[in-house]
Amino acid sequence: MEKQAVFGDNLEILRDHVGDETVIYLDNNATTALLPEVHGAIQEALLIGPSNPSSAHQAGDAARHVLSIAREAVAELIGASTEHIFFTSSGTEANNWVLHALTRKRPSKVVITPIEHESIRQKAGFLKAEGVTVHEIPVDDNGLVLLDAADKLVTPDTSLVSIQWVNNETGTIQPISDIAAICRSRGVLFHTDAAQAVGKLQIAVTDIPIDYMTFSGHKFHAPKGIGVTYRRPGTPLSPMLGGGTQESGLRPGTENLLGIAGIGKAAALRRCRMPNICTRLAHLRDRFENAILARCQGVVVNSGNAGRVCNTSNLRFPGVDGQAFMARLNNRGIYCSQSSACTSQIPEPSHVLLAMGLTAEQAFESIRFSFSEQNVPEEVDEAVQVITGTYSELKGLMVARSPA
């Protein structure tokens, strides 16, 4: 199979690392490559020249037009109105903004889960150190929120409940409608980190009692460095920064016009292609998992009994060290990960898998593979061959090293 060109000009750098091996990128929950159409939209925005959307001249008008078109596309992707969409630098900033804004009044109480993204977990830790009460709703062995526990922990004095819609490591889809309904019944504000849900699930945000939703463009082929906060009309949201009137005065600072042009185009494309993309990704993911399970005895799909998004597969390979496994796969041109890209450089077991009841050893045996619309069946088949062969090698080494 010909080498894939999804990395553009950086492919030669990657070839230096993997030699003549085919580069197969299966780490799309960490980030995705720009689509050609998105690249084109960014180039068009560049052609405007030096322009600031806040300027009163014609170049400013052109920049504001780009901003407006992109905001409309992003709003349509999630079924919202444009005036409720605010651009940020990332999903991490968006998450921090919501938690910061809703806990400024003391005393405050926040409810999260133990499997949230680090941007939520760390911010909650900072808030706790400042005197905010933080409770965690436990999850079951598939990573699903225990609704009975949520019903008890979410009380009228809660300032904010923040639950990730789709887990970035396992792909598990939370019962967001049920959780949001519990919050609404108690008059509690509800936020969902939808970074792994937007572009993979059909979302009409106004059909669910969601007060705040945040996500990031680079998870669906927009550039890195552009995120989004959705706010339901009538809900409070104070600025985290001072300095300007951009984004209705809520997120000051000159807008990242190139990133916004990119996320706008990516959102428009994904909205049109969503059904076909989700169907094809589910087929690729199932093809991949079925082949691995058929060839590798004992392999387990983490969260395999839960509803998952179409592109995510978290597999546990008993008897091998996941980091050693990933290193060999990397050297053979298969790119995957063990946990969130924000924590994958830290040699600790996944907090998500530990919260689901796995041991540290089992968590270290687990690897995440995630697909995008740019992956093809031939890549899946080739990846399966490399993965199964490497697993057999490592298991053989483990047996050889074990005491007689």
VENMO-V939053 format. One record per backbone hydrogen bond with DSSP energy under -1.0 kcal/mol. CO is the residue of the C=O (numbers start at 1). NH is the residue of the N-H. If there is no record, write none. Layout:
CO,NH ; CO,NH
This chain:
5,8 ; 7,10 ; 8,11 ; 10,14 ; 11,15 ; 12,16 ; 14,18 ; 15,19 ; 18,21 ; 24,335 ; 26,370 ; 27,30 ; 27,31 ; 35,39 ; 36,40 ; 37,41 ; 38,42 ; 39,43 ; 40,44 ; 41,45 ; 42,46 ; 43,47 ; 46,49 ; 52,55 ; 57,61 ; 58,62 ; 59,63 ; 60,64 ; 61,65 ; 62,66 ; 63,67 ; 64,68 ; 65,69 ; 66,70 ; 67,71 ; 68,72 ; 69,73 ; 70,74 ; 71,75 ; 72,76 ; 73,77 ; 74,78 ; 75,80 ; 78,205 ; 81,84 ; 82,85 ; 84,231 ; 86,229 ; 88,227 ; 90,94 ; 91,95 ; 92,96 ; 93,97 ; 94,98 ; 95,99 ; 96,100 ; 97,101 ; 98,102 ; 108,133 ; 109,159 ; 109,160 ; 110,135 ; 111,162 ; 112,137 ; 117,120 ; 117,121 ; 118,122 ; 120,124 ; 121,125 ; 122,126 ; 123,127 ; 124,128 ; 125,129 ; 127,132 ; 128,131 ; 133,110 ; 135,112 ; 138,146 ; 140,143 ; 144,140 ; 146,150 ; 147,151 ; 148,152 ; 149,153 ; 150,154 ; 153,155 ; 155,158 ; 160,111 ; 161,191 ; 165,174 ; 167,171 ; 171,309 ; 172,167 ; 174,176 ; 175,179 ; 176,180 ; 177,181 ; 178,182 ; 179,183 ; 180,184 ; 181,185 ; 183,186 ; 183,188 ; 184,187 ; 189,161 ; 190,211 ; 190,212 ; 191,163 ; 192,214 ; 193,165 ; 194,197 ; 194,198 ; 197,200 ; 197,201 ; 204,207 ; 208,210 ; 211,232 ; 212,192 ; 213,230 ; 214,194 ; 215,228 ; 217,220 ; 217,222 ; 218,32 ; 221,35 ; 226,217 ; 227,88 ; 228,215 ; 229,86 ; 230,213 ; 232,235 ; 245,249 ; 246,251 ; 247,250 ; 255,257 ; 256,260 ; 257,261 ; 258,262 ; 259,263 ; 260,264 ; 261,265 ; 262,266 ; 263,267 ; 264,268 ; 265,269 ; 266,270 ; 267,271 ; 268,272 ; 269,273 ; 270,274 ; 273,277 ; 274,278 ; 275,279 ; 276,280 ; 277,281 ; 278,282 ; 279,283 ; 280,284 ; 281,285 ; 282,286 ; 283,287 ; 284,288 ; 285,289 ; 286,290 ; 287,291 ; 288,292 ; 289,293 ; 290,294 ; 291,295 ; 292,296 ; 296,299 ; 300,316 ; 301,304 ; 303,306 ; 307,173 ; 311,371 ; 313,369 ; 314,302 ; 315,367 ; 316,300 ; 317,320 ; 321,325 ; 322,326 ; 323,327 ; 324,328 ; 325,329 ; 326,330 ; 327,331 ; 329,334 ; 330,333 ; 333,24 ; 335,26 ; 337,368 ; 340,343 ; 340,344 ; 343,346 ; 346,348 ; 350,354 ; 351,355 ; 352,356 ; 353,358 ; 354,357 ; 359,363 ; 360,364 ; 361,365 ; 363,366 ; 364,322 ; 365,317 ; 367,315 ; 368,337 ; 369,313 ; 370,28 ; 372,375 ; 376,380 ; 377,381 ; 378,382 ; 379,383 ; 380,384 ; 381,385 ; 382,386 ; 383,387 ; 384,388 ; 385,389 ; 386,390 ; 387,391 ; 388,392 ; 389,393 ; 390,394 ; 391,395 ; 392,396 ; 393,397 ; 394,398 ; 395,399 ; 396,400 ; 397,401 ; 398,402
